[in-house]
Amino acid sequence: MRFPWRSRALPAEAGVTLTSGERVLVHARTPGGGYVVATDLALYLPGEEPLPWHRIDRAQWDEVGLHVVAVDGAEWRAALPDPGRVPEAVRERVTSSILVNRHVRLGDHGGVRMVARRVPGQDTARWDLVFDPGLDADDPGLRAAAEQVLEQLRRTLGV
């Protein structure tokens, strides 16, 4: 597949070590001299470990730059005054990793978002449960109810 936003070669000073066969899609320089790099497998942020696309819950853009939230709730920000085609590539990669995204109510106080994502090199999808704010994800009863709904959803969709 060709990516329309493919950019020039990644400069050596970006300090990004790619895995075998990994391809750079786009990159943009931060004001501090670092680079945000989108590859076919992961998002690289300055000073951080690569973040595989299936581990990103959402990525948002504002007047400052990029705000990334991982499935586990970790967050990162990267200033990008000239983002080039990075926003487009990040959106496409995160979106393409999602197979299923359903919100299910678990009573009167909220629910859970059930998300199945593609994981490169694996035949089965990875499911993540994201509980609404105010719900205790460690509550055994709540967790059991969510797991029961998840099992029904998996059977229905075949994922």
C-alpha positions in Angstrom: 0.0 0.0 0.0 1.3 3.4 -0.9 0.8 6.2 1.6 0.1 9.6 0.0 1.7 11.5 2.8 5.1 9.7 2.6 7.8 12.3 3.3 11.5 12.7 2.8 14.0 10.5 4.5 14.3 10.6 8.3 17.3 12.6 9.4 19.9 10.7 11.4 19.7 13.3 14.3 16.1 12.1 14.9 17.6 9.3 16.9 15.0 6.7 16.0 16.0 3.1 15.8 13.5 1.2 13.6 12.8 -2.6 13.8 13.7 -4.8 10.8 11.3 -4.0 8.0 9.7 -1.0 9.7 8.9 1.9 7.4 8.8 5.6 8.2 5.6 7.2 6.9 6.1 10.8 8.0 8.0 12.9 10.6 8.0 16.4 12.0 10.5 18.4 14.1 9.6 19.7 17.5 10.8 23.1 18.8 13.3 21.3 21.1 15.0 19.6 18.2 13.3 16.2 18.6 11.2 14.4 16.1 7.7 12.9 16.1 7.9 10.0 13.7 5.0 7.9 12.4 5.9 4.5 11.0 3.8 1.6 9.8 4.1 0.0 13.2 4.4 2.7 15.8 4.4 6.4 16.9 7.8 7.7 18.1 7.7 10.7 20.4 10.9 12.5 21.6 12.5 10.7 24.5 9.9 8.0 24.7 9.7 4.3 23.8 7.9 3.6 20.5 4.1 3.4 21.0 2.5 0.7 18.9 -0.7 1.9 17.1 -2.8 -0.7 18.9 -1.9 0.8 22.3 -3.1 4.3 21.4 -6.6 5.1 22.6 -6.8 8.5 21.0 -4.6 11.2 19.5 -5.8 14.8 19.4 -4.5 18.0 17.8 -4.7 21.5 19.1 -2.9 24.9 18.5 0.1 23.5 20.4 0.5 20.1 18.7 -0.2 16.5 19.5 -1.8 15.0 22.6 -1.7 11.2 22.8 -3.6 9.0 25.3 -2.7 5.4 25.6 -5.1 2.6 26.3 -3.7 2.4 29.9 -4.3 6.1 30.4 -0.7 7.3 30.0 -0.5 10.7 28.2 2.1 12.5 26.1 2.2 15.9 24.5 4.5 17.0 21.7 4.6 20.6 20.3 4.5 20.6 16.5 4.5 24.1 15.0 4.8 22.6 11.5 3.2 19.2 11.7 3.1 18.6 8.0 1.2 15.4 7.3 1.8 13.8 10.7 -1.9 14.5 11.9 -3.2 12.7 8.8 -0.9 9.7 9.2 -1.6 9.3 12.9 -5.3 9.5 12.4 -5.2 6.8 9.7 -2.9 4.5 11.6 -4.9 4.7 14.9 -8.2 4.3 13.1 -7.0 1.3 11.0 -6.0 -0.6 14.1 -9.5 -0.6 15.4 -11.8 -3.5 14.5 -14.6 -2.9 17.0 -15.5 0.1 19.2 -18.7 -0.3 21.2 -20.0 1.4 24.4 -22.2 -0.7 26.7 -24.1 0.6 29.7 -23.5 -1.4 32.9 -26.2 0.1 35.1 -27.3 3.6 36.0 -23.8 5.0 36.7 -22.1 4.4 33.4 -20.6 1.8 31.2 -17.6 0.4 29.4 -16.2 0.9 26.0 -15.1 -2.3 24.4 -12.4 -2.0 21.7 -10.9 -4.7 19.6 -7.6 -3.8 17.9 -5.4 -5.4 15.3 -1.9 -6.3 16.6 0.8 -6.7 13.9 2.0 -10.3 13.7 -0.9 -11.7 15.6 -3.9 -13.6 14.3 -6.3 -12.6 17.1 -7.5 -9.2 18.1 -6.6 -7.5 21.4 -9.6 -6.4 23.4 -9.4 -3.4 25.8 -12.1 -2.4 28.3 -12.2 1.3 29.0 -14.6 2.0 31.9 -16.4 5.4 32.1 -15.0 7.9 34.6 -16.3 7.2 38.1 -16.5 3.5 37.7 -14.1 1.3 39.5 -12.5 -1.0 36.9 -11.2 -3.2 39.8 -14.6 -3.9 41.2 -15.1 -7.7 40.7 -18.8 -7.4 40.1 -18.4 -4.7 37.5 -15.5 -6.5 35.9 -17.6 -9.7 35.7 -20.5 -7.9 34.1 -18.2 -6.3 31.5 -16.5 -9.6 30.7 -19.9 -11.3 30.2 -21.0 -8.6 27.8 -17.6 -8.8 26.1 -18.0 -12.6 25.6 -21.5 -12.0 24.0 -20.1 -9.3 21.7 -17.2 -11.5 20.6 -19.6 -14.4 19.8 -21.9 -12.1 17.9 -19.2 -10.4 15.8 -16.8 -13.4 15.5 -13.9 -11.3 16.7 
